[in-house]
Amino acid sequence: FGGGRRKNHFTEGAKILVSGKLGHFRGRPQFQNPEYEPLDELEDAEKHTGLWFPIYPLTRGVSQHNIRDWVRQALAIAHRDLEDTLPPGLIQEFKFTDLLSAYKSIHFPASQEDYEEARRRLVFDELFLDQLFMGAVRRRREKGKRGPKLVAEGEIFRRVRAGLPFTLTGDQDEALNDIMKDVTGGHPMNRLLQGDVGSGKTVVALLAAGAAADAGKQTALMAPTEILAEQHYRNIIDMAGAFGLEPRLLTGSTKAKARKEILRTVKDGSCPLLVGTHALFQEQVEFFDLGLVVVDEQHRFGVMQRLALTQKGQKKGVAPHVLVMSATPIPRSLALTRYGDLDLTIIKEKPAGRGRIISRLTSELKREAVYGFLAERLREGRQAFVIYPLVEESAKSDMKSATEMAARLQAHPKLEDFGVALLHGQMKPEDKDATMKAFSAGDHDVLVATTVVEVGIDVPNASFMVIEHPERYGLSQLHQLRGRIGRGKHTSYCVLIIGPQVDAQAQSRLEQFVATDDGFELARIDLQLRGQGDMAGTRQSGRPAYRLADPIRDEATVETARVKAQEILSSGALDGQAGPEWEPLAKRLRGLLEQVGALAEAG
């Protein structure tokens, strides 16, 4: 320990509390950089806690003893102001400890069981209040509003569905049934359609747009990028343009003359379906009768942007139906805590007729073999993506830049007869669009790209992908990248080339990736390995933050809290209809809702 003041702590016979990593040095056990404190500094700790000591995050000048002492003082006077928001009946129903006891035991438990009971109570409190909040947000958003009644199984809907070149999967059918129940019931739909990559969410949204057109209503479909908007536009023309659902496309690149004509058709109602980017919610866009709003990759838009678009369809107490779509799989329990104010539909099945994806993990030593196999696929007429993490060479990284490697690939003896193009985030938007369109049209054989191809690009002929330095990506991001292939009938191949210095943990993670193509399972693994991070950090403003709850670990409690919250909101107990014991909870909920205000109505 380096001597100094520490030597006075280790007098013979003194009791020391030590916590740290146990290792060995010259055959003898030792602690490596441990935390420690003389046991006699704690106030009667052994007698009161049975040697269960809380460990707190510290800052300079503050010790564990300081914080423990302050917490003990706070707990000693907490009974003066602490108000238990759960009514006695609810505490008895779930056999919870009282709130003050839970706080004492979460800091100074007498046993493992004591700690677990305290955590069970406090985790429920967090999740239950969150579910109450989101349920109340939804009720406020829908209060006094009606949703336009769309037409199920109308002429346009039937013609579009009959004209599809494939049969809907069971999950797609179920999702469509959920949506049809919503849009024909007279209340505004607010539904999240979550699907794995390539699961066919867009065709479900298209059929919902058909139901809107049959009712004389318009649909707005908003995508985060021009490439995605144009892709939706082309697909809709192919699948529905001849059946009374001819779309118009409005983006930032739309020329003035065409823009003027599009705005005219939207305003007079002759345009049944407007596809576009953020240009859709600009002030000049006026809908004749907007009945359905579809937001693709909704996490890419801000709350105010979504609110601006939905408000274009609100008139005389009628609000448009809202369908938000996400291709980022996350476990249901996390979806319920992140999007709990929305109804949730999940599509897991992949459409029939698509080739399987074979994933392999390999090393730099096999690069030539990979290029040889790639060349064979290209000679068969297929196309390929090669993914590089960086755009320019970095002095701090040994990763090859996409720019440099595009040139190397083009000059490689096995690939020199094939066209290689480059796509990265620093290109001008018009150059990116031109490159992607040329690749989609088959003008290029290989597209060297950064993760700008991560979401939504659909090139059925692309059946090969090489990902360099895959250890630099999370599992969910890798899965999104892999989702760019496997969209046609041919067998696809995803090859991950790892660097020479990959640690065992990264190696294991990548082995799990190549072992499954289930995006929901990979998302669960990713969350367990990396934590919720930004996924849980994008919480709506004003919502209570979690201190103990973990939607993955506490999956069962999420479901229980959701059901109980819906039951209580429906009962009217928090509206003064069930007695004074509910007032503390009602007061807490009112305070949260006041913090959020109008933003809550954006969803």
C-alpha positions in Angstrom: 0.0 0.0 0.0 3.0 2.3 -0.3 3.2 3.1 3.4 2.3 6.6 4.6 -0.9 7.1 6.5 -2.2 3.7 5.4 0.3 1.8 7.6 -1.6 3.1 10.7 -4.8 1.3 9.4 -3.1 -2.1 9.5 -2.1 -2.6 13.1 -2.2 -6.1 14.3 -5.7 -7.2 15.3 -7.5 -4.4 13.5 -10.5 -5.4 11.5 -10.4 -4.1 7.9 -13.2 -4.3 5.3 -11.7 -4.9 1.9 -13.3 -5.1 -1.5 -11.5 -5.7 -4.8 -10.2 -8.2 -7.3 -8.3 -11.1 -5.7 -5.2 -12.2 -7.6 -1.8 -13.8 -6.8 1.7 -12.5 -6.7 4.7 -14.8 -6.2 2.3 -17.6 -5.2 0.6 -15.6 -2.5 -2.9 -14.1 -2.7 -3.2 -10.4 -3.0 -5.9 -7.7 -3.6 -5.3 -5.5 -6.7 -6.2 -1.8 -6.0 -8.8 -2.6 -3.4 -11.2 -0.4 -1.6 -10.8 -0.7 2.1 -11.8 0.9 5.3 -11.2 0.2 9.0 -14.3 -1.5 10.4 -14.2 0.5 13.6 -15.0 3.7 11.6 -18.5 2.4 10.9 -21.1 3.1 13.6 -21.9 -0.2 15.1 -22.0 -1.5 11.5 -21.5 -5.2 12.3 -24.4 -5.3 14.8 -26.8 -3.3 12.6 -26.2 -4.7 9.2 -24.7 -8.1 9.6 -21.8 -7.0 7.5 -24.0 -5.9 4.5 -22.4 -2.7 3.5 -23.6 -0.4 0.7 -20.9 0.8 -1.8 -21.6 4.2 -3.3 -20.0 6.1 -6.2 -17.5 8.6 -4.7 -16.1 11.9 -5.6 -12.9 13.5 -4.4 -13.0 14.3 -0.7 -15.9 12.1 0.2 -15.6 8.6 1.7 -17.9 5.6 1.9 -18.2 6.3 5.6 -19.3 9.9 4.9 -22.1 8.8 2.6 -23.3 6.0 4.8 -23.4 8.4 7.7 -25.5 10.9 5.7 -27.8 8.2 4.4 -28.4 7.0 8.0 -29.2 10.5 9.1 -31.6 11.0 6.2 -33.4 7.7 6.9 -33.7 8.6 10.5 -35.8 11.7 9.7 -37.4 10.4 6.5 -40.7 9.4 8.2 -41.5 13.1 8.7 -42.0 13.9 5.0 -42.0 10.5 3.2 -45.4 9.9 1.6 -46.1 6.4 0.3 -47.8 6.9 -3.1 -49.1 3.3 -3.3 -52.5 2.9 -1.6 -52.6 0.2 1.2 -54.8 -2.1 -0.9 -52.1 -2.3 -3.6 -49.4 -2.9 -1.0 -51.3 -5.8 0.4 -52.2 -7.2 -3.0 -48.5 -7.6 -3.9 -47.3 -8.3 -0.4 -44.9 -5.3 -0.5 -43.0 -3.9 2.4 -43.8 -0.3 3.3 -41.9 2.5 1.5 -39.7 3.6 4.5 -38.7 0.0 5.2 -37.8 -0.5 1.5 -35.6 2.5 1.6 -33.8 1.4 4.7 -33.3 -2.2 3.4 -32.0 -1.1 0.0 -29.2 0.8 1.8 -28.6 -1.4 4.9 -30.2 -4.8 4.4 -30.1 -7.4 7.1 -29.9 -10.2 4.6 -30.0 -11.0 0.9 -33.7 -11.7 1.2 -34.2 -8.3 2.9 -32.5 -6.6 0.0 -34.4 -8.5 -2.7 -37.8 -7.6 -1.1 -36.8 -3.9 -0.9 -35.7 -4.0 -4.6 -38.9 -5.7 -5.6 -41.0 -2.9 -4.1 -38.9 0.0 -5.4 -38.6 -1.5 -8.9 -42.4 -1.9 -9.1 -42.8 1.7 -8.0 -40.6 2.9 -10.8 -42.2 0.8 -13.5 -45.7 1.2 -12.3 -45.5 5.0 -12.2 -43.9 5.0 -15.7 -46.8 2.9 -17.1 -49.3 5.1 -15.3 -47.7 8.1 -16.8 -47.7 6.8 -20.4 -51.2 5.5 -20.1 -52.3 9.0 -18.8 -50.4 10.6 -21.7 -52.3 8.5 -24.2 -55.7 9.3 -22.5 -54.9 13.0 -22.6 -53.9 12.8 -26.2 -57.1 11.0 -27.2 -59.5 12.9 -24.9 -62.2 14.5 -26.9 -60.8 13.4 -30.2 -62.2 11.1 -32.8 -60.4 9.1 -35.4 -61.6 9.0 -39.0 -63.4 5.7 -39.7 -61.5 4.0 -42.5 -63.0 1.3 -44.6 -61.9 -2.3 -44.1 -61.9 -4.5 -47.2 -62.9 -1.7 -49.5 -62.3 -1.8 -53.3 -58.8 -0.2 -53.4 -57.7 -2.3 -50.4 -58.9 -5.5 -52.0 -57.4 -4.7 -55.4 -54.0 -3.8 -53.8 -54.0 -7.0 -51.7 -55.0 -9.2 -54.6 -52.3 -7.6 -56.8 -49.5 -8.4 -54.4 -47.0 -10.9 -55.9 -46.8 -12.8 -52.6 -49.0 -14.0 -49.7 -48.8 -12.1 -46.4 -47.1 -13.9 -43.6 -49.0 -14.8 -40.5 -47.4 -12.0 -38.6 -48.2 -9.5 -41.4 -51.9 -10.7 -41.3 -52.0 -10.3 -37.6 -50.5 -6.8 -37.8 -53.0 -5.8 -40.5 -55.9 -7.1 -38.3 -54.6 -5.0 -35.4 -54.5 -1.9 -37.5 -57.9 -2.5 -39.1 -59.5 -2.8 -35.7 -57.9 0.5 -34.7 -58.8 2.5 -37.8 -62.4 1.4 -38.0 -63.2 1.9 -34.3 -63.7 5.7 -34.3 -60.7 6.5 -32.0 -57.3 7.8 -33.2 -54.8 4.9 -33.7 -51.4 5.3 -32.2 -49.5 2.1 -32.9 -45.9 1.1 -33.2 -45.2 -1.5 -35.8 -41.9 -3.1 -34.9 -40.3 -5.6 -37.2 -37.0 -7.3 -37.9 -35.1 -6.2 -41.0 -36.8 -7.4 -44.1 -40.0 -8.5 -42.3 -42.4 -6.6 -44.6 -43.7 -3.7 -42.5 -44.1 -1.4 -45.5 -46.7 -3.6 -47.3 -48.8 -3.6 -44.1 -48.7 0.2 -44.0 -49.5 0.3 -47.7 -52.7 -1.7 -47.1 -53.7 0.6 -44.3 -53.3 3.5 -46.8 -55.6 1.6 -49.1 -58.2 1.5 -46.3 -57.8 5.3 -45.9 -58.2 5.9 -49.7 -61.4 3.8 -49.6 -62.8 6.2 -47.0 -61.8 9.2 -49.1 -58.9 10.0 -46.7 -55.3 10.8 -47.6 -52.1 9.2 -46.2 -48.7 10.8 -45.5 -45.7 8.5 -45.4 -42.6 10.1 -43.9 -39.1 8.6 -44.3 -35.9 10.0 -42.7 -33.8 10.2 -46.0 -34.5 10.9 -49.6 -33.1 7.5 -50.6 -35.6 5.7 -48.4 -38.5 8.0 -49.5 -37.7 7.3 -53.2 -37.5 3.6 -52.5 -40.9 3.6 -50.8 -42.3 5.7 -53.7 -41.1 3.2 -56.3 -42.3 0.2 -54.4 -45.7 1.7 -53.9 -46.0 2.5 -57.6 -45.1 -1.1 -58.4 -47.5 -2.6 -55.9 -50.5 -0.2 -55.8 -50.1 2.5 -58.5 -52.5 0.8 -60.9 -55.2 0.2 -58.2 -56.2 3.7 -57.3 -53.3 4.4 -54.9 -50.9 6.4 -57.0 -48.4 8.1 -54.8 -46.7 11.5 -55.1 -43.1 12.1 -53.9 -42.1 15.3 -52.1 -38.5 15.8 -50.9 -36.0 18.6 -50.6 -34.8 17.9 -54.1 -38.2 18.2 -55.7 -38.0 20.9 -58.4 -40.1 24.0 -58.0 -42.5 23.3 -60.9 -43.1 19.7 -59.8 -43.4 20.8 -56.2 -46.2 23.3 -57.1 -48.1 20.6 -58.9 -47.7 18.1 -56.0 -48.9 20.6 -53.4 -52.0 21.4 -55.6 -53.0 17.7 -55.7 -52.4 17.3 -52.0 -54.6 20.3 -51.2 -57.4 19.4 -53.6 -57.5 15.8 -52.5 -56.6 14.2 -55.8 -53.3 12.8 -54.3 -54.3 9.8 -52.0 -50.8 9.1 -50.8 -47.9 11.6 -50.3 -44.5 10.1 -49.7 -41.6 12.3 -48.6 -39.0 13.4 -46.1 -39.1 16.2 -43.5 -40.5 18.3 -46.4 -44.0 16.9 -45.6 -44.4 18.9 -42.4 -43.5 22.2 -43.9 -46.1 25.0 -43.7 -46.8 25.0 -47.4 -48.1 21.4 -47.4 -51.8 21.5 -46.9 -53.8 18.3 -47.0 -57.4 18.1 -48.2 -58.3 15.4 -45.6 -55.4 13.6 -43.9 -56.6 10.4 -42.3 -53.4 8.4 -41.8 -49.8 9.3 -40.9 -47.1 6.7 -41.3 -43.7 7.5 -39.9 -40.9 5.1 -41.0 -37.8 4.7 -38.8 -39.6 7.0 -36.3 -36.6 7.3 -33.9 -34.9 9.4 -36.6 -37.5 12.2 -36.2 -37.9 14.6 -33.3 -41.1 14.9 -31.3 -41.9 18.3 -32.7 -41.5 17.0 -36.3 -44.0 14.2 -35.7 -46.3 16.6 -34.0 -46.2 19.1 -36.9 -47.2 16.4 -39.3 -50.1 14.9 -37.3 -51.5 18.4 -36.6 -52.0 18.9 -40.4 -54.8 16.3 -40.1 -56.5 17.6 -36.9 -59.8 19.4 -37.4 -63.1 19.6 -35.5 -62.0 17.1 -32.9 -60.9 14.5 -35.4 -57.2 13.5 -35.4 -55.5 11.3 -38.0 -54.4 7.8 -37.2 -50.7 7.4 -36.6 -48.6 4.3 -37.4 -44.9 4.5 -36.5 -42.6 1.8 -37.8 -39.2 0.7 -36.6 -36.7 -1.8 -38.0 -34.6 -1.8 -34.8 -35.6 -4.9 -32.9 -35.7 -4.5 -29.1 -37.2 -6.9 -26.5 -40.9 -6.4 -25.8 -40.2 -5.4 -22.2 -38.0 -2.5 -23.3 -40.4 -1.5 -26.0 -43.2 -1.3 -23.4 -41.1 1.1 -21.3 -39.9 3.2 -24.2 -43.1 3.3 -26.3 -45.6 2.4 -23.6 -48.1 5.1 -24.8 -48.4 3.3 -28.1 -50.1 0.0 -28.9 -47.4 -2.5 -30.0 -47.4 -4.9 -32.9 -44.3 -7.1 -33.6 -43.5 -8.8 -36.9 -40.9 -11.5 -36.7 -41.6 -13.8 -39.7 -39.8 -13.2 -42.9 -41.7 -13.3 -46.2 -41.5 -16.5 -48.1 -39.4 -16.8 -51.2 -36.3 -15.1 -49.8 -33.0 -16.9 -49.8 -31.3 -17.6 -46.5 -28.3 -15.7 -45.3 -25.2 -17.7 -44.3 -22.9 -15.7 -41.9 -19.2 -16.6 -41.3 -16.5 -15.2 -39.1 -13.0 -15.2 -40.5 -9.6 -13.6 -40.2 -7.3 -11.4 -42.2 -5.4 -14.6 -43.2 -8.4 -15.7 -45.3 -8.9 -12.4 -47.2 -7.8 -13.8 -50.5 -10.2 -16.7 -50.2 -13.0 -14.3 -49.4 -12.2 -12.2 -52.4 -12.2 -15.3 -54.6 -15.6 -16.4 -53.3 -16.9 -12.9 -53.9 -15.7 -12.9 -57.5 -17.6 -16.1 -58.1 -20.8 -14.5 -56.9 -20.2 -11.5 -59.0 -19.7 -13.6 -62.1 -23.1 -15.2 -61.4 -24.6 -11.7 -61.8 -25.0 -10.9 -58.1 -23.9 -7.6 -56.4 -22.1 -7.0 -53.1 -21.6 -4.6 -50.2 -18.2 -4.1 -48.6 -18.5 -2.2 -45.3 -15.7 -0.1 -43.8 -16.0 1.8 -40.5 -14.0 4.9 -41.5 -13.9 7.3 -44.4 -10.4 8.7 -44.1 -7.2 7.2 -42.7 -6.9 8.1 -39.0 -3.6 8.3 -37.2 -5.2 6.8 -34.1 -6.7 3.8 -35.9 -5.4 0.9 -37.9 -8.7 0.6 -39.8 -8.6 0.9 -43.5 -10.6 3.8 -44.9 -13.4 3.1 -47.3 -11.9 5.6 -49.8 -8.6 3.8 -49.9 -10.0 0.3 -50.0 -12.4 1.1 -52.8 -9.4 1.8 -54.9 -7.6 -1.4 -53.7 -10.6 -3.5 -54.5 -10.9 -2.1 -58.0 -7.3 -2.9 -58.6 -7.3 -6.4 -57.1 -6.6 -9.0 -59.7 -9.7 -11.1 -58.8 -12.0 -8.0 -58.9 -10.6 -5.7 -61.5 -13.2 -6.7 -64.1 -16.1 -5.5 -61.9 -17.3 -2.0 -61.2 -16.6 -0.7 -57.7 -18.4 2.4 -56.3 -18.0 4.3 -53.0 -20.7 5.6 -50.7 -20.0 7.4 -47.4 -21.5 10.0 -45.1 -19.3 12.9 -46.1 -20.5 12.9 -49.7 -23.0 15.5 -50.9 -26.6 14.3 -50.6 -27.1 14.4 -54.4 -23.9 12.4 -54.9 -25.0 9.8 -52.4 -28.4 9.5 -54.0 -26.9 9.1 -57.5 -24.5 6.4 -56.3 -27.2 4.5 -54.5 -29.5 4.7 -57.5 -26.8 3.5 -59.9 -26.0 0.5 -57.6 -29.7 -0.3 -57.3 -30.0 -0.2 -61.1 -27.1 -2.7 -61.4 -24.6 -0.2 -62.8 -22.1 -1.1 -60.1 -21.1 -4.6 -59.0 -19.6 -3.7 -55.6 -20.5 -0.9 -53.3 -17.9 0.0 -50.7 -19.8 1.8 -48.0 -19.8 3.1 -44.4 -22.8 2.5 -42.2 -24.9 4.9 -44.3 -26.4 1.8 -45.8 -27.4 0.6 -42.4 -31.2 1.1 -42.6 -33.7 0.6 -45.3 -31.8 0.3 -48.6 -33.4 -2.5 -50.7 -31.4 -4.1 -53.5 -32.7 -7.6 -54.0 -29.8 -8.6 -56.3 -27.2 -7.8 -53.6 -26.4 -11.2 -52.0 -22.9 -10.7 -50.6 -21.6 -8.6 -47.8 -18.1 -8.2 -46.3 -17.8 -6.3 -43.0 -14.4 -5.1 -42.0 -13.5 -4.8 -38.3 -16.9 -6.0 -37.2 -15.7 -5.9 -33.6 -16.2 -2.1 -33.7 -19.9 -2.4 -34.1 -22.7 -3.5 -31.7 -24.7 -6.6 -32.5 -27.8 -4.6 -33.4 -25.9 -2.4 -35.8 -24.3 -5.5 -37.4 -27.7 -7.0 -37.8 -29.0 -3.9 -39.5 -26.1 -4.0 -41.9 -26.6 -7.7 -42.7 -30.3 -6.9 -43.4 -29.2 -5.1 -46.6 -28.7 -8.6 -48.2 -31.0 -11.6 -48.3 -33.8 -9.6 -49.9 -33.9 -11.6 -53.1 -34.4 -15.3 -53.9 -30.7 -16.2 -54.0 -28.7 -17.5 -51.0 -26.8 -14.6 -49.5 -23.5 -14.6 -47.6 -22.2 -12.2 -44.9 -18.5 -12.5 -44.1 -17.0 -10.7 -41.1 -13.2 -10.2 -41.3 -11.8 -9.5 -37.8 -8.6 -7.8 -37.1 -5.5 -9.5 -35.6 -6.0 -8.2 -32.0 -9.6 -9.0 -31.1 -10.1 -9.9 -27.4 -12.0 -13.0 -26.3 -15.2 -11.0 -25.4 -15.5 -9.5 -28.8 -14.7 -12.9 -30.4 -17.5 -14.5 -28.4 -20.0 -11.7 -29.3 -19.3 -12.0 -33.0 -19.7 -15.8 -32.8 -23.1 -15.3 -31.3 -23.9 -12.9 -34.2 -23.1 -15.4 -36.9 -25.0 -18.2 -35.1 -28.4 -16.5 -35.5 -30.3 -14.1 -37.7 -33.0 -13.4 -35.1 -32.8 -9.6 -34.6 -34.8 -9.7 -31.3 -32.5 -12.3 -29.8 -29.4 -10.4 -30.9 -30.9 -7.2 -29.5 -31.3 -8.9 -26.1 -27.7 -10.2 -26.2 -26.5 -6.7 -27.2 -28.4 -5.0 -24.4 -27.0 -7.5 -21.8 -23.5 -7.0 -23.1 -23.5 -3.2 -23.7 -26.2 -2.0 -21.4 -29.3 0.0 -22.6 -27.2 3.1 -23.3 -28.8 5.5 -25.7 -31.7 3.1 -26.3 -33.1 3.9 -22.8 -31.6 7.3 -22.8 -34.0 8.7 -25.4 -36.8 8.8 -22.9 -39.5 11.3 -23.4 -39.0 14.6 -21.5 -40.6 14.6 -18.1 -40.9 10.8 -17.6 -39.4 9.4 -14.4 -35.9 8.1 -14.8 -35.1 4.5 -13.6 -32.7 4.2 -10.6 -33.2 0.5 -9.9 -35.4 -0.9 -12.6 -34.0 -2.7 -15.6 -36.6 -3.5 -18.3 -34.6 -6.6 -19.4 -34.0 -8.1 -16.0 -37.4 -7.0 -14.7 -39.4 -8.2 -17.7 -42.1 -9.8 -15.7 -42.5 -6.7 -13.5 -42.9 -4.6 -16.6 -45.9 -6.7 -17.7 -47.4 -6.7 -14.2 -47.0 -2.9 -13.9 -48.5 -2.3 -17.3 -51.6 -4.4 -16.6 -52.2 -2.9 -13.2 -51.7 0.7 -14.5 -54.3 0.1 -17.3 -56.7 -1.4 -14.8 -56.4 1.6 -12.4 -56.7 4.2 -15.1 -59.8 2.6 -16.4 -61.3 2.4 -13.0 -61.3 6.1 -12.5 -59.5 5.7 -9.1 -57.1 8.5 -9.9 -59.9 10.8 -10.9 -61.3 11.0 -7.4 -63.7 8.1 -7.7 -62.2 5.7 -5.2 -61.4 7.5 -2.0 -58.6 9.6 -0.4 -56.1 6.7 -0.2 -55.5 7.2 -4.0 -54.8 10.9 -3.7 -50.9 10.7 -3.2 -50.6 8.6 -6.3 -52.9 10.9 -8.3 -51.0 14.0 -7.1 -47.6 12.4 -8.2 -49.1 11.6 -11.6 -50.5 15.1 -12.1 -47.1 16.6 -11.3 -45.4 14.5 -14.0 -48.1 15.4 -16.6 -47.7 19.1 -15.9 -44.0 18.8 -16.7 -44.6 17.4 -20.1 -47.5 19.5 -21.3 -48.3 19.5 -25.0 -45.3 17.4 -25.9 -47.0 14.4 -24.5 -49.5 14.6 -27.4 -46.8 14.0 -30.0 -46.3 10.4 -28.9 
